[in-house]
């Protein structure tokens, strides 16, 4: 009773909020040439941290999927 399953298509990037996160990261890193792998790593971590500190961005990524996370109701 506490578990609801929903069948999703085998490939549905529009239903995956992570795709929207990566889109934000790619946009921030576009047209950037990195001198070292360390520079790439630092920039990637900075962008992911920026997204993490702005809840409206992560909420927007979830909203874009059209899915909702409803907390379970206690019995």
PQR file with spaces between the fields and no chain letter, atoms N, CA, C, O and H, PARSE charges and radii, in Angstrom:
ATOM       1  N    UNK     1       0.804   -1.206    0.000 -0.4000 1.5000
ATOM       2  CA   UNK     1       0.000    0.000    0.000 -0.0000 2.0000
ATOM       3  C    UNK     1       0.843    1.265    0.000  0.5500 1.7000
ATOM       4  O    UNK     1       0.391    2.311   -0.465 -0.5500 1.4000
ATOM       5  N    UNK     2       2.056    1.180    0.513 -0.4000 1.5000
ATOM       6  CA   UNK     2       2.894    2.373    0.630 -0.0000 2.0000
ATOM       7  C    UNK     2       3.731    2.626   -0.616  0.5500 1.7000
ATOM       8  O    UNK     2       4.391    3.660   -0.718 -0.5500 1.4000
ATOM       9  H    UNK     2       2.424    0.330    0.891  0.4000 1.0000
ATOM      10  N    UNK     3       3.711    1.703   -1.554 -0.4000 1.5000
ATOM      11  CA   UNK     3       4.553    1.825   -2.740 -0.0000 2.0000
ATOM      12  C    UNK     3       3.694    1.922   -3.995  0.5500 1.7000
ATOM      13  O    UNK     3       2.803    1.105   -4.230 -0.5500 1.4000
ATOM      14  H    UNK     3       3.175    0.863   -1.471  0.4000 1.0000
ATOM      15  N    UNK     4       3.988    2.940   -4.788 -0.4000 1.5000
ATOM      16  CA   UNK     4       3.314    3.093   -6.064 -0.0000 2.0000
ATOM      17  C    UNK     4       4.358    2.981   -7.161  0.5500 1.7000
ATOM      18  O    UNK     4       5.367    3.685   -7.133 -0.5500 1.4000
ATOM      19  H    UNK     4       4.712    3.603   -4.597  0.4000 1.0000
ATOM      20  N    UNK     5       4.127    2.111   -8.116 -0.4000 1.5000
ATOM      21  CA   UNK     5       5.060    1.983   -9.225 -0.0000 2.0000
ATOM      22  C    UNK     5       4.459    2.625  -10.465  0.5500 1.7000
ATOM      23  O    UNK     5       3.252    2.574  -10.702 -0.5500 1.4000
ATOM      24  H    UNK     5       3.307    1.539   -8.138  0.4000 1.0000
ATOM      25  N    UNK     6       5.334    3.223  -11.238 -0.4000 1.5000
ATOM      26  CA   UNK     6       4.929    3.859  -12.481 -0.0000 2.0000
ATOM      27  C    UNK     6       5.851    3.348  -13.564  0.5500 1.7000
ATOM      28  O    UNK     6       7.071    3.461  -13.445 -0.5500 1.4000
ATOM      29  H    UNK     6       6.314    3.264  -11.045  0.4000 1.0000
ATOM      30  N    UNK     7       5.299    2.798  -14.599 -0.4000 1.5000
ATOM      31  CA   UNK     7       6.118    2.308  -15.714 -0.0000 2.0000
ATOM      32  C    UNK     7       6.491    3.471  -16.616  0.5500 1.7000
ATOM      33  O    UNK     7       5.628    4.209  -17.091 -0.5500 1.4000
ATOM      34  H    UNK     7       4.308    2.706  -14.696  0.4000 1.0000
ATOM      35  N    UNK     8       7.779    3.622  -16.843 -0.4000 1.5000
ATOM      36  CA   UNK     8       8.288    4.664  -17.723 -0.0000 2.0000
ATOM      37  C    UNK     8       8.866    4.021  -18.974  0.5500 1.7000
ATOM      38  O    UNK     8       9.228    2.844  -18.953 -0.5500 1.4000
ATOM      39  H    UNK     8       8.480    3.022  -16.457  0.4000 1.0000
ATOM      40  N    UNK     9       8.955    4.767  -20.050 -0.4000 1.5000
ATOM      41  CA   UNK     9       9.586    4.225  -21.263 -0.0000 2.0000
ATOM      42  C    UNK     9      11.051    3.881  -20.988  0.5500 1.7000
ATOM      43  O    UNK     9      11.666    4.437  -20.078 -0.5500 1.4000
ATOM      44  H    UNK     9       8.661    5.722  -20.067  0.4000 1.0000
ATOM      45  N    UNK    10      11.596    2.974  -21.772 -0.4000 1.5000
ATOM      46  CA   UNK    10      12.979    2.557  -21.549 -0.0000 2.0000
ATOM      47  C    UNK    10      13.970    3.693  -21.773  0.5500 1.7000
ATOM      48  O    UNK    10      15.024    3.717  -21.137 -0.5500 1.4000
ATOM      49  H    UNK    10      11.097    2.523  -22.512  0.4000 1.0000
ATOM      50  N    UNK    11      13.661    4.621  -22.650 -0.4000 1.5000
ATOM      51  CA   UNK    11      14.527    5.774  -22.868 -0.0000 2.0000
ATOM      52  C    UNK    11      13.647    7.008  -22.921  0.5500 1.7000
ATOM      53  O    UNK    11      12.884    7.198  -23.868 -0.5500 1.4000
ATOM      54  H    UNK    11      12.804    4.601  -23.166  0.4000 1.0000
ATOM      55  N    UNK    12      13.755    7.845  -21.901 -0.4000 1.5000
ATOM      56  CA   UNK    12      12.920    9.046  -21.834 -0.0000 2.0000
ATOM      57  C    UNK    12      13.707   10.176  -21.166  0.5500 1.7000
ATOM      58  O    UNK    12      13.465   10.484  -19.999 -0.5500 1.4000
ATOM      59  H    UNK    12      14.375    7.690  -21.131  0.4000 1.0000
ATOM      60  N    UNK    13      14.645   10.798  -21.887 -0.4000 1.5000
ATOM      61  CA   UNK    13      15.452   11.855  -21.272 -0.0000 2.0000
ATOM      62  C    UNK    13      14.610   13.042  -20.809  0.5500 1.7000
ATOM      63  O    UNK    13      15.008   13.761  -19.892 -0.5500 1.4000
ATOM      64  H    UNK    13      14.842   10.548  -22.835  0.4000 1.0000
ATOM      65  N    UNK    14      13.459   13.251  -21.429 -0.4000 1.5000
ATOM      66  CA   UNK    14      12.610   14.369  -21.010 -0.0000 2.0000
ATOM      67  C    UNK    14      11.960   14.111  -19.651  0.5500 1.7000
ATOM      68  O    UNK    14      11.428   15.042  -19.046 -0.5500 1.4000
ATOM      69  H    UNK    14      13.136   12.667  -22.173  0.4000 1.0000
ATOM      70  N    UNK    15      11.989   12.877  -19.160 -0.4000 1.5000
ATOM      71  CA   UNK    15      11.467   12.552  -17.836 -0.0000 2.0000
ATOM      72  C    UNK    15      12.570   12.431  -16.793  0.5500 1.7000
ATOM      73  O    UNK    15      12.302   12.061  -15.650 -0.5500 1.4000
ATOM      74  H    UNK    15      12.421   12.121  -19.652  0.4000 1.0000
ATOM      75  N    UNK    16      13.795   12.737  -17.171 -0.4000 1.5000
ATOM      76  CA   UNK    16      14.934   12.610  -16.269 -0.0000 2.0000
ATOM      77  C    UNK    16      15.443   13.998  -15.887  0.5500 1.7000
ATOM      78  O    UNK    16      16.004   14.691  -16.736 -0.5500 1.4000
ATOM      79  H    UNK    16      14.012   13.038  -18.099  0.4000 1.0000
ATOM      80  N    UNK    17      15.262   14.427  -14.626 -0.4000 1.5000
ATOM      81  CA   UNK    17      15.692   15.767  -14.217 -0.0000 2.0000
ATOM      82  C    UNK    17      17.203   15.982  -14.350  0.5500 1.7000
ATOM      83  O    UNK    17      17.659   17.118  -14.474 -0.5500 1.4000
ATOM      84  H    UNK    17      14.806   13.864  -13.936  0.4000 1.0000
ATOM      85  N    UNK    18      17.971   14.905  -14.326 -0.4000 1.5000
ATOM      86  CA   UNK    18      19.427   15.041  -14.447 -0.0000 2.0000
ATOM      87  C    UNK    18      19.809   15.600  -15.818  0.5500 1.7000
ATOM      88  O    UNK    18      20.807   16.310  -15.942 -0.5500 1.4000
ATOM      89  H    UNK    18      17.601   13.982  -14.226  0.4000 1.0000
ATOM      90  N    UNK    19      19.030   15.286  -16.834 -0.4000 1.5000
ATOM      91  CA   UNK    19      19.306   15.824  -18.168 -0.0000 2.0000
ATOM      92  C    UNK    19      19.254   17.354  -18.157  0.5500 1.7000
ATOM      93  O    UNK    19      20.060   18.008  -18.819 -0.5500 1.4000
ATOM      94  H    UNK    19      18.219   14.709  -16.733  0.4000 1.0000
ATOM      95  N    UNK    20      18.314   17.917  -17.410 -0.4000 1.5000
ATOM      96  CA   UNK    20      18.222   19.375  -17.317 -0.0000 2.0000
ATOM      97  C    UNK    20      19.405   19.949  -16.541  0.5500 1.7000
ATOM      98  O    UNK    20      19.893   21.032  -16.864 -0.5500 1.4000
ATOM      99  H    UNK    20      17.660   17.386  -16.873  0.4000 1.0000
ATOM     100  N    UNK    21      19.865   19.232  -15.526 -0.4000 1.5000
ATOM     101  CA   UNK    21      21.049   19.685  -14.766 -0.0000 2.0000
ATOM     102  C    UNK    21      22.256   19.729  -15.690  0.5500 1.7000
ATOM     103  O    UNK    21      22.994   20.714  -15.706 -0.5500 1.4000
ATOM     104  H    UNK    21      19.468   18.353  -15.264  0.4000 1.0000
ATOM     105  N    UNK    22      22.460   18.661  -16.465 -0.4000 1.5000
ATOM     106  CA   UNK    22      23.604   18.635  -17.377 -0.0000 2.0000
ATOM     107  C    UNK    22      23.486   19.708  -18.456  0.5500 1.7000
ATOM     108  O    UNK    22      24.495   20.231  -18.930 -0.5500 1.4000
ATOM     109  H    UNK    22      21.860   17.860  -16.453  0.4000 1.0000
ATOM     110  N    UNK    23      22.283   20.026  -18.834 -0.4000 1.5000
ATOM     111  CA   UNK    23      22.082   21.105  -19.800 -0.0000 2.0000
ATOM     112  C    UNK    23      22.565   22.437  -19.223  0.5500 1.7000
ATOM     113  O    UNK    23      23.208   23.222  -19.918 -0.5500 1.4000
ATOM     114  H    UNK    23      21.464   19.601  -18.449  0.4000 1.0000
ATOM     115  N    UNK    24      22.252   22.687  -17.949 -0.4000 1.5000
ATOM     116  CA   UNK    24      22.733   23.910  -17.288 -0.0000 2.0000
ATOM     117  C    UNK    24      24.258   23.934  -17.216  0.5500 1.7000
ATOM     118  O    UNK    24      24.882   24.969  -17.448 -0.5500 1.4000
ATOM     119  H    UNK    24      21.729   22.049  -17.383  0.4000 1.0000
ATOM     120  N    UNK    25      24.848   22.795  -16.895 -0.4000 1.5000
ATOM     121  CA   UNK    25      26.312   22.709  -16.793 -0.0000 2.0000
ATOM     122  C    UNK    25      26.949   22.917  -18.157  0.5500 1.7000
ATOM     123  O    UNK    25      27.916   23.668  -18.284 -0.5500 1.4000
ATOM     124  H    UNK    25      24.341   21.954  -16.707  0.4000 1.0000
ATOM     125  N    UNK    26      26.417   22.262  -19.171 -0.4000 1.5000
ATOM     126  CA   UNK    26      26.979   22.419  -20.527 -0.0000 2.0000
ATOM     127  C    UNK    26      26.892   23.860  -20.999  0.5500 1.7000
ATOM     128  O    UNK    26      27.823   24.372  -21.620 -0.5500 1.4000
ATOM     129  H    UNK    26      25.632   21.652  -19.069  0.4000 1.0000
ATOM     130  N    UNK    27      25.782   24.510  -20.706 -0.4000 1.5000
ATOM     131  CA   UNK    27      25.617   25.902  -21.118 -0.0000 2.0000
ATOM     132  C    UNK    27      26.675   26.793  -20.444  0.5500 1.7000
ATOM     133  O    UNK    27      27.220   27.699  -21.075 -0.5500 1.4000
ATOM     134  H    UNK    27      25.026   24.094  -20.202  0.4000 1.0000
ATOM     135  N    UNK    28      26.957   26.534  -19.175 -0.4000 1.5000
ATOM     136  CA   UNK    28      27.938   27.342  -18.442 -0.0000 2.0000
ATOM     137  C    UNK    28      29.362   27.080  -18.931  0.5500 1.7000
ATOM     138  O    UNK    28      30.231   27.942  -18.803 -0.5500 1.4000
ATOM     139  H    UNK    28      26.514   25.798  -18.662  0.4000 1.0000
ATOM     140  N    UNK    29      29.600   25.902  -19.488 -0.4000 1.5000
ATOM     141  CA   UNK    29      30.958   25.533  -19.902 -0.0000 2.0000
ATOM     142  C    UNK    29      31.162   25.634  -21.413  0.5500 1.7000
ATOM     143  O    UNK    29      32.221   25.259  -21.915 -0.5500 1.4000
ATOM     144  H    UNK    29      28.894   25.201  -19.592  0.4000 1.0000
ATOM     145  N    UNK    30      30.180   26.126  -22.131 -0.4000 1.5000
ATOM     146  CA   UNK    30      30.267   26.201  -23.589 -0.0000 2.0000
ATOM     147  C    UNK    30      31.423   27.102  -24.033  0.5500 1.7000
ATOM     148  O    UNK    30      31.720   28.117  -23.402 -0.5500 1.4000
ATOM     149  H    UNK    30      29.319   26.431  -21.723  0.4000 1.0000
ATOM     150  N    UNK    31      32.052   26.710  -25.113 -0.4000 1.5000
ATOM     151  CA   UNK    31      33.137   27.477  -25.722 -0.0000 2.0000
ATOM     152  C    UNK    31      34.290   27.749  -24.766  0.5500 1.7000
ATOM     153  O    UNK    31      34.907   28.813  -24.807 -0.5500 1.4000
ATOM     154  H    UNK    31      31.811   25.886  -25.626  0.4000 1.0000
ATOM     155  N    UNK    32      34.573   26.785  -23.913 -0.4000 1.5000
ATOM     156  CA   UNK    32      35.680   26.903  -22.967 -0.0000 2.0000
ATOM     157  C    UNK    32      36.728   25.855  -23.311  0.5500 1.7000
ATOM     158  O    UNK    32      36.414   24.675  -23.471 -0.5500 1.4000
ATOM     159  H    UNK    32      34.072   25.920  -23.879  0.4000 1.0000
ATOM     160  N    UNK    33      37.956   26.291  -23.420 -0.4000 1.5000
ATOM     161  CA   UNK    33      39.070   25.371  -23.634 -0.0000 2.0000
ATOM     162  C    UNK    33      39.816   25.242  -22.312  0.5500 1.7000
ATOM     163  O    UNK    33      40.231   26.243  -21.727 -0.5500 1.4000
ATOM     164  H    UNK    33      38.211   27.250  -23.289  0.4000 1.0000
ATOM     165  N    UNK    34      39.983   24.031  -21.852 -0.4000 1.5000
ATOM     166  CA   UNK    34      40.654   23.799  -20.582 -0.0000 2.0000
ATOM     167  C    UNK    34      42.088   23.382  -20.839  0.5500 1.7000
ATOM     168  O    UNK    34      42.364   22.573  -21.726 -0.5500 1.4000
ATOM     169  H    UNK    34      39.646   23.219  -22.327  0.4000 1.0000
ATOM     170  N    UNK    35      43.001   23.942  -20.053 -0.4000 1.5000
ATOM     171  CA   UNK    35      44.420   23.626  -20.215 -0.0000 2.0000
ATOM     172  C    UNK    35      44.761   22.257  -19.643  0.5500 1.7000
ATOM     173  O    UNK    35      45.592   21.533  -20.193 -0.5500 1.4000
ATOM     174  H    UNK    35      42.777   24.599  -19.333  0.4000 1.0000
ATOM     175  N    UNK    36      44.121   21.913  -18.549 -0.4000 1.5000
ATOM     176  CA   UNK    36      44.429   20.640  -17.886 -0.0000 2.0000
ATOM     177  C    UNK    36      43.131   19.970  -17.451  0.5500 1.7000
ATOM     178  O    UNK    36      42.095   20.626  -17.340 -0.5500 1.4000
ATOM     179  H    UNK    36      43.446   22.501  -18.103  0.4000 1.0000
ATOM     180  N    UNK    37      43.189   18.670  -17.207 -0.4000 1.5000
ATOM     181  CA   UNK    37      42.014   17.991  -16.657 -0.0000 2.0000
ATOM     182  C    UNK    37      41.593   18.582  -15.304  0.5500 1.7000
ATOM     183  O    UNK    37      40.411   18.596  -14.962 -0.5500 1.4000
ATOM     184  H    UNK    37      44.031   18.137  -17.297  0.4000 1.0000
ATOM     185  N    UNK    38      42.569   19.062  -14.552 -0.4000 1.5000
ATOM     186  CA   UNK    38      42.266   19.687  -13.264 -0.0000 2.0000
ATOM     187  C    UNK    38      41.388   20.935  -13.460  0.5500 1.7000
ATOM     188  O    UNK    38      40.462   21.163  -12.681 -0.5500 1.4000
ATOM     189  H    UNK    38      43.530   19.050  -14.830  0.4000 1.0000
ATOM     190  N    UNK    39      41.668   21.732  -14.483 -0.4000 1.5000
ATOM     191  CA   UNK    39      40.859   22.917  -14.760 -0.0000 2.0000
ATOM     192  C    UNK    39      39.415   22.525  -15.103  0.5500 1.7000
ATOM     193  O    UNK    39      38.462   23.157  -14.647 -0.5500 1.4000
ATOM     194  H    UNK    39      42.420   21.546  -15.116  0.4000 1.0000
ATOM     195  N    UNK    40      39.278   21.488  -15.900 -0.4000 1.5000
ATOM     196  CA   UNK    40      37.948   20.992  -16.250 -0.0000 2.0000
ATOM     197  C    UNK    40      37.216   20.514  -14.998  0.5500 1.7000
ATOM     198  O    UNK    40      36.047   20.843  -14.795 -0.5500 1.4000
ATOM     199  H    UNK    40      40.052   20.975  -16.271  0.4000 1.0000
ATOM     200  N    UNK    41      37.892   19.752  -14.175 -0.4000 1.5000
ATOM     201  CA   UNK    41      37.303   19.232  -12.945 -0.0000 2.0000
ATOM     202  C    UNK    41      36.862   20.374  -12.031  0.5500 1.7000
ATOM     203  O    UNK    41      35.766   20.338  -11.472 -0.5500 1.4000
ATOM     204  H    UNK    41      38.841   19.485  -14.340  0.4000 1.0000
ATOM     205  N    UNK    42      37.699   21.367  -11.883 -0.4000 1.5000
ATOM     206  CA   UNK    42      37.386   22.505  -11.016 -0.0000 2.0000
ATOM     207  C    UNK    42      36.162   23.263  -11.519  0.5500 1.7000
ATOM     208  O    UNK    42      35.287   23.623  -10.731 -0.5500 1.4000
ATOM     209  H    UNK    42      38.589   21.397  -12.337  0.4000 1.0000
ATOM     210  N    UNK    43      36.096   23.504  -12.814 -0.4000 1.5000
ATOM     211  CA   UNK    43      34.962   24.217  -13.392 -0.0000 2.0000
ATOM     212  C    UNK    43      33.671   23.402  -13.262  0.5500 1.7000
ATOM     213  O    UNK    43      32.616   23.945  -12.934 -0.5500 1.4000
ATOM     214  H    UNK    43      36.807   23.212  -13.454  0.4000 1.0000
ATOM     215  N    UNK    44      33.764   22.110  -13.519 -0.4000 1.5000
ATOM     216  CA   UNK    44      32.607   21.239  -13.408 -0.0000 2.0000
ATOM     217  C    UNK    44      32.069   21.232  -11.975  0.5500 1.7000
ATOM     218  O    UNK    44      30.863   21.352  -11.758 -0.5500 1.4000
ATOM     219  H    UNK    44      34.621   21.669  -13.785  0.4000 1.0000
ATOM     220  N    UNK    45      32.965   21.092  -11.009 -0.4000 1.5000
ATOM     221  CA   UNK    45      32.549   21.103   -9.605 -0.0000 2.0000
ATOM     222  C    UNK    45      31.945   22.448   -9.214  0.5500 1.7000
ATOM     223  O    UNK    45      30.972   22.495   -8.462 -0.5500 1.4000
ATOM     224  H    UNK    45      33.944   20.995  -11.185  0.4000 1.0000
ATOM     225  N    UNK    46      32.506   23.524   -9.710 -0.4000 1.5000
ATOM     226  CA   UNK    46      31.996   24.859   -9.408 -0.0000 2.0000
ATOM     227  C    UNK    46      30.576   25.021   -9.943  0.5500 1.7000
ATOM     228  O    UNK    46      29.709   25.560   -9.256 -0.5500 1.4000
ATOM     229  H    UNK    46      33.297   23.486  -10.321  0.4000 1.0000
ATOM     230  N    UNK    47      30.340   24.558  -11.161 -0.4000 1.5000
ATOM     231  CA   UNK    47      29.012   24.688  -11.755 -0.0000 2.0000
ATOM     232  C    UNK    47      27.983   23.812  -11.041  0.5500 1.7000
ATOM     233  O    UNK    47      26.851   24.239  -10.817 -0.5500 1.4000
ATOM     234  H    UNK    47      31.045   24.119  -11.719  0.4000 1.0000
ATOM     235  N    UNK    48      28.373   22.591  -10.685 -0.4000 1.5000
ATOM     236  CA   UNK    48      27.454   21.728   -9.948 -0.0000 2.0000
ATOM     237  C    UNK    48      27.142   22.308   -8.572  0.5500 1.7000
ATOM     238  O    UNK    48      26.008   22.222   -8.100 -0.5500 1.4000
ATOM     239  H    UNK    48      29.293   22.243  -10.866  0.4000 1.0000
ATOM     240  N    UNK    49      28.134   22.892   -7.939 -0.4000 1.5000
ATOM     241  CA   UNK    49      27.926   23.533   -6.634 -0.0000 2.0000
ATOM     242  C    UNK    49      26.996   24.747   -6.780  0.5500 1.7000
ATOM     243  O    UNK    49      26.136   24.980   -5.931 -0.5500 1.4000
ATOM     244  H    UNK    49      29.055   22.962   -8.322  0.4000 1.0000
ATOM     245  N    UNK    50      27.172   25.505   -7.844 -0.4000 1.5000
ATOM     246  CA   UNK    50      26.325   26.678   -8.096 -0.0000 2.0000
ATOM     247  C    UNK    50      24.865   26.248   -8.223  0.5500 1.7000
ATOM     248  O    UNK    50      23.973   26.893   -7.672 -0.5500 1.4000
ATOM     249  H    UNK    50      27.871   25.316   -8.534  0.4000 1.0000
ATOM     250  N    UNK    51      24.629   25.170   -8.940 -0.4000 1.5000
ATOM     251  CA   UNK    51      23.274   24.654   -9.093 -0.0000 2.0000
ATOM     252  C    UNK    51      22.735   24.162   -7.749  0.5500 1.7000
ATOM     253  O    UNK    51      21.577   24.400   -7.404 -0.5500 1.4000
ATOM     254  H    UNK    51      25.354   24.646   -9.387  0.4000 1.0000
ATOM     255  N    UNK    52      23.588   23.476   -7.005 -0.4000 1.5000
ATOM     256  CA   UNK    52      23.180   22.925   -5.714 -0.0000 2.0000
ATOM     257  C    UNK    52      22.756   24.033   -4.743  0.5500 1.7000
ATOM     258  O    UNK    52      21.826   23.846   -3.958 -0.5500 1.4000
ATOM     259  H    UNK    52      24.529   23.283   -7.285  0.4000 1.0000
ATOM     260  N    UNK    53      23.429   25.176   -4.793 -0.4000 1.5000
ATOM     261  CA   UNK    53      23.137   26.270   -3.866 -0.0000 2.0000
ATOM     262  C    UNK    53      21.957   27.126   -4.300  0.5500 1.7000
ATOM     263  O    UNK    53      21.585   28.064   -3.596 -0.5500 1.4000
ATOM     264  H    UNK    53      24.184   25.328   -5.431  0.4000 1.0000
ATOM     265  N    UNK    54      21.372   26.823   -5.429 -0.4000 1.5000
ATOM     266  CA   UNK    54      20.205   27.564   -5.926 -0.0000 2.0000
ATOM     267  C    UNK    54      19.046   26.588   -6.115  0.5500 1.7000
ATOM     268  O    UNK    54      18.851   26.032   -7.196 -0.5500 1.4000
ATOM     269  H    UNK    54      21.673   26.061   -6.001  0.4000 1.0000
ATOM     270  N    UNK    55      18.279   26.391   -5.035 -0.4000 1.5000
ATOM     271  CA   UNK    55      17.205   25.392   -5.089 -0.0000 2.0000
ATOM     272  C    UNK    55      16.196   25.637   -6.211  0.5500 1.7000
ATOM     273  O    UNK    55      15.587   24.686   -6.702 -0.5500 1.4000
ATOM     274  H    UNK    55      18.437   26.843   -4.157  0.4000 1.0000
ATOM     275  N    UNK    56      16.008   26.883   -6.621 -0.4000 1.5000
ATOM     276  CA   UNK    56      15.055   27.130   -7.708 -0.0000 2.0000
ATOM     277  C    UNK    56      15.511   26.480   -9.009  0.5500 1.7000
ATOM     278  O    UNK    56      14.681   26.130   -9.849 -0.5500 1.4000
ATOM     279  H    UNK    56      16.503   27.655   -6.222  0.4000 1.0000
ATOM     280  N    UNK    57      16.827   26.313   -9.186 -0.4000 1.5000
ATOM     281  CA   UNK    57      17.316   25.641  -10.394 -0.0000 2.0000
ATOM     282  C    UNK    57      16.998   24.154  -10.363  0.5500 1.7000
ATOM     283  O    UNK    57      16.524   23.594  -11.351 -0.5500 1.4000
ATOM     284  H    UNK    57      17.501   26.597   -8.504  0.4000 1.0000
ATOM     285  N    UNK    58      17.259   23.515   -9.224 -0.4000 1.5000
ATOM     286  CA   UNK    58      16.952   22.088   -9.139 -0.0000 2.0000
ATOM     287  C    UNK    58      15.446   21.850   -9.171  0.5500 1.7000
ATOM     288  O    UNK    58      14.984   20.871   -9.757 -0.5500 1.4000
ATOM     289  H    UNK    58      17.644   23.970   -8.421  0.4000 1.0000
ATOM     290  N    UNK    59      14.679   22.740   -8.546 -0.4000 1.5000
ATOM     291  CA   UNK    59      13.219   22.617   -8.622 -0.0000 2.0000
ATOM     292  C    UNK    59      12.745   22.758  -10.066  0.5500 1.7000
ATOM     293  O    UNK    59      11.836   22.050  -10.500 -0.5500 1.4000
ATOM     294  H    UNK    59      15.054   23.535   -8.071  0.4000 1.0000
ATOM     295  N    UNK    60      13.362   23.669  -10.802 -0.4000 1.5000
ATOM     296  CA   UNK    60      12.999   23.858  -12.208 -0.0000 2.0000
ATOM     297  C    UNK    60      13.318   22.640  -13.050  0.5500 1.7000
ATOM     298  O    UNK    60      12.574   22.302  -13.970 -0.5500 1.4000
ATOM     299  H    UNK    60      14.100   24.244  -10.450  0.4000 1.0000
ATOM     300  N    UNK    61      14.430   21.975  -12.736 -0.4000 1.5000
ATOM     301  CA   UNK    61      14.789   20.761  -13.471 -0.0000 2.0000
ATOM     302  C    UNK    61      13.748   19.667  -13.239  0.5500 1.7000
ATOM     303  O    UNK    61      13.412   18.927  -14.162 -0.5500 1.4000
ATOM     304  H    UNK    61      15.035   22.250  -11.988  0.4000 1.0000
ATOM     305  N    UNK    62      13.241   19.563  -12.022 -0.4000 1.5000
ATOM     306  CA   UNK    62      12.204   18.574  -11.733 -0.0000 2.0000
ATOM     307  C    UNK    62      10.883   18.984  -12.370  0.5500 1.7000
ATOM     308  O    UNK    62      10.176   18.147  -12.933 -0.5500 1.4000
ATOM     309  H    UNK    62      13.514   20.165  -11.272  0.4000 1.0000
ATOM     310  N    UNK    63      10.551   20.258  -12.283 -0.4000 1.5000
ATOM     311  CA   UNK    63       9.297   20.751  -12.851 -0.0000 2.0000
ATOM     312  C    UNK    63       9.252   20.529  -14.361  0.5500 1.7000
ATOM     313  O    UNK    63       8.193   20.235  -14.916 -0.5500 1.4000
ATOM     314  H    UNK    63      11.126   20.937  -11.826  0.4000 1.0000
ATOM     315  N    UNK    64      10.388   20.668  -15.018 -0.4000 1.5000
ATOM     316  CA   UNK    64      10.447   20.503  -16.471 -0.0000 2.0000
ATOM     317  C    UNK    64      10.053   19.093  -16.905  0.5500 1.7000
ATOM     318  O    UNK    64       9.621   18.896  -18.041 -0.5500 1.4000
ATOM     319  H    UNK    64      11.248   20.907  -14.567  0.4000 1.0000
ATOM     320  N    UNK    65      10.193   18.125  -16.027 -0.4000 1.5000
ATOM     321  CA   UNK    65       9.824   16.754  -16.373 -0.0000 2.0000
ATOM     322  C    UNK    65       8.320   16.541  -16.328  0.5500 1.7000
ATOM     323  O    UNK    65       7.810   15.604  -16.943 -0.5500 1.4000
ATOM     324  H    UNK    65      10.543   18.284  -15.104  0.4000 1.0000
ATOM     325  N    UNK    66       7.604   17.397  -15.609 -0.4000 1.5000
ATOM     326  CA   UNK    66       6.171   17.203  -15.439 -0.0000 2.0000
ATOM     327  C    UNK    66       5.844   16.188  -14.363  0.5500 1.7000
ATOM     328  O    UNK    66       4.676   15.880  -14.130 -0.5500 1.4000
ATOM     329  H    UNK    66       8.018   18.157  -15.109  0.4000 1.0000
ATOM     330  N    UNK    67       6.882   15.660  -13.698 -0.4000 1.5000
ATOM     331  CA   UNK    67       6.680   14.697  -12.620 -0.0000 2.0000
ATOM     332  C    UNK    67       6.631   15.433  -11.289  0.5500 1.7000
ATOM     333  O    UNK    67       7.138   16.550  -11.185 -0.5500 1.4000
ATOM     334  H    UNK    67       7.832   15.911  -13.888  0.4000 1.0000
ATOM     335  N    UNK    68       6.043   14.841  -10.294 -0.4000 1.5000
ATOM     336  CA   UNK    68       5.972   15.445   -8.965 -0.0000 2.0000
ATOM     337  C    UNK    68       6.429   14.435   -7.924  0.5500 1.7000
ATOM     338  O    UNK    68       6.174   13.236   -8.036 -0.5500 1.4000
ATOM     339  H    UNK    68       5.632   13.934  -10.378  0.4000 1.0000
ATOM     340  N    UNK    69       7.100   14.943   -6.929 -0.4000 1.5000
ATOM     341  CA   UNK    69       7.492   14.096   -5.804 -0.0000 2.0000
ATOM     342  C    UNK    69       6.541   14.417   -4.675  0.5500 1.7000
ATOM     343  O    UNK    69       6.589   15.503   -4.098 -0.5500 1.4000
ATOM     344  H    UNK    69       7.307   15.917   -6.838  0.4000 1.0000
ATOM     345  N    UNK    70       5.691   13.485   -4.366 -0.4000 1.5000
ATOM     346  CA   UNK    70       4.752   13.656   -3.274 -0.0000 2.0000
ATOM     347  C    UNK    70       5.233   12.837   -2.090  0.5500 1.7000
ATOM     348  O    UNK    70       5.398   11.623   -2.208 -0.5500 1.4000
ATOM     349  H    UNK    70       5.653   12.602   -4.835  0.4000 1.0000
ATOM     350  N    UNK    71       5.462   13.489   -0.936 -0.4000 1.5000
ATOM     351  CA   UNK    71       5.898   12.706    0.217 -0.0000 2.0000
ATOM     352  C    UNK    71       4.805   11.734    0.643  0.5500 1.7000
ATOM     353  O    UNK    71       3.617   12.037    0.536 -0.5500 1.4000
ATOM     354  H    UNK    71       5.328   14.475   -0.841  0.4000 1.0000
ATOM     355  N    UNK    72       5.209   10.578    1.122 -0.4000 1.5000
ATOM     356  CA   UNK    72       4.206    9.597    1.537 -0.0000 2.0000
ATOM     357  C    UNK    72       3.417   10.113    2.738  0.5500 1.7000
ATOM     358  O    UNK    72       3.953   10.825    3.587 -0.5500 1.4000
ATOM     359  H    UNK    72       6.174   10.331    1.210  0.4000 1.0000
ATOM     360  N    UNK    73       2.162    9.752    2.797 -0.4000 1.5000
ATOM     361  CA   UNK    73       1.347   10.130    3.941 -0.0000 2.0000
ATOM     362  C    UNK    73       1.485    9.056    5.007  0.5500 1.7000
ATOM     363  O    UNK    73       1.418    7.864    4.708 -0.5500 1.4000
ATOM     364  H    UNK    73       1.726    9.173    2.108  0.4000 1.0000
ATOM     365  N    UNK    74       1.676    9.475    6.238 -0.4000 1.5000
ATOM     366  CA   UNK    74       1.835    8.473    7.296 -0.0000 2.0000
ATOM     367  C    UNK    74       0.539    7.679    7.509  0.5500 1.7000
ATOM     368  O    UNK    74      -0.556    8.208    7.317 -0.5500 1.4000
ATOM     369  H    UNK    74       1.731   10.444    6.481  0.4000 1.0000
ATOM     370  N    UNK    75       0.667    6.423    7.901 -0.4000 1.5000
ATOM     371  CA   UNK    75      -0.525    5.573    8.089 -0.0000 2.0000
ATOM     372  C    UNK    75      -1.377    6.021    9.251  0.5500 1.7000
ATOM     373  O    UNK    75      -2.408    5.410    9.533 -0.5500 1.4000
ATOM     374  H    UNK    75       1.557    5.993    8.057  0.4000 1.0000
